[in-house]
Amino acid sequence: MKEEFKVISKLIDEKSRVLDVGCGDGILMEYLSKNKIVDVRGLEISKEKVKKCLSKGLAVVEGDAEFDLKQFPDLSFDYVILSQTLQAFMSPENVIEDLLRVGKKVIVTIPNFGHWKIRVDLLFKGEMPITKNLPYEWYNTPNLHMCTIQDFYNFCNNKGINIFKTISLNGQKISKITPSNLKYKNLISELGIFLLEK
Amino acid sequence: MSNFDKIKSITIKQPLKLDCGKEISNFPLAYETYGNLNEKKDNAILVFHALTGDQFASGQNPVTNKEGWWNYAVGPGKAFDTEKFFVICANVIGGCMGSYGPGTIDPKTNKPIGTNFPVITINDMVNAQHNLLDHFKIEKLFAVAGGSMGGMQVLQFVSNFPNKAKVALPIACTASHSAQNIAFNELGRQAIMSDTNWKDGLYDGKTSNPDKGLAVARMAAHITYLSKKGLQEKFGRNLQERSDLKFGFDADFQIESYLRYQGSVFVDRFDANSYLYITRAMDYFDLTKQHGGNLSKAFKGSKTKFFIISFTSDWLYPTSENKDIVIALNAIGADVGFVEIKTDKGHDSFLLDVPDFLSTIKNYLSTTYININERRI
């Protein structure tokens, strides 16, 4: 079980309605429905992955978040989750706006481009970094809009989005991110998990 | 056709008020079942057939001696696994496989009812089939399923009887019959009605039938069930048992011969008037309009789990129309799954051996059955 999913699960209250955007094979959905009393739905772009989810009996709809989030009414979910997908959208800004419209709370996970290994790679090798979380070459990466934890933090502040909690994930290590340790956490975190509200 | 005595049926005694305003009572509804109803009576699946289907979804149809129309999907170990589930399928009213339809003999005249049969709707069909639940003493169905017109019946059933099915599988269908589909149906009807043997629908069903008209209707419709790519790959410009063109109007091309064959075998098993009535029912289907222009209202408060499936090459009931149903369900927070299956087999995909489609249904149904029982959803 991915540490990230455990963290996400802890952020979610019992008896809530959850939408997992970009739910993939439905691992997080399964984890949530086994460990919590939640009503969880998924949206996924890959036919193969949708079929896997449906084979497991999960309520997953094939669709593209950039177009298909529109069909969900305002505040129709207690939580909307976007796990490591934001960077792949054509317009992350619009997607975040839609997530905040559909969900009362939004959980966003971003692979942190500010991690020291990435910085070192770029600084010394002069090549686009390839890591465990970002395993692609520059020419075949689906990740169009990489950002750092600091970038996303700034983005939320500029947009007037409330950040309730920010959590750093580095390997198995889970820690809180606060305004005072932000610069440091931006250097050592592989993932940043944000709990947001409009 | 013989072996009509092998058809099971119930007689619906209480009056059924039809959408056209007329009332029918004491009429037969023919059905077939597969698998066994368990003690808890919680494993029943009601399957609805499409335009030219009947109650014989699986195995051998005893009247036509042909394979059941959903043989790929219904049977032991198949998508609708009859080792687990009790599958019920009825012939729709208006049909010609033992249910009350235009071919039913009127005891007063000893002739087929013909066009004196009332115009029926998808709503009427579903209301008639609901009687099967009482017949089998089933409180709640595990699932309702069907493709094309069968899918329309699924939607209408769930809308009419919100708490009677735990799972709904509308496949390759629509909530509102499109202008294009009405147009194709009208083409078929005109072919039948312009056959001199049709006689305003009062043919005797023995000596003279509007076979030519019905065959043309079937040929035209059959094209709409396939995709351009599928046709091209299967037939291309291949010639039929000849090395060159014959400069005449025989079937030079394999596709011509194939369509003629489809037309000719169809008339042996289907009644032209049934074709008129059932296509009309499809044309009249507009679940959105039934609910004041808001499709979501059709499913308001429904606890049913929906699983909607469309096919990439289906241009008769395209993904966009199936997705409209998904959108209406999402708008009210219903439990809905949706996938578009990639295939070149066109609208007919739901009847054919499309492994992705069949395996996803099989897994979905078996997992959901377990989930519902364990978690008591």
Interface residues (C-beta under 8 A of the other chain):
Chain A: R17 D39 R41 K47 V50 K51 C53 L54 S55 K56 G57 L58 A59 V60 V61 E62 G63 Q71 F72 P73 S76
Chain B: K305 F307 V326 I327 N330 A331 G333 D335 V336 G337 F338 V339 E340 I341 K342 D356 S359 T360 N363 Y364 T367 T368 I370 N371
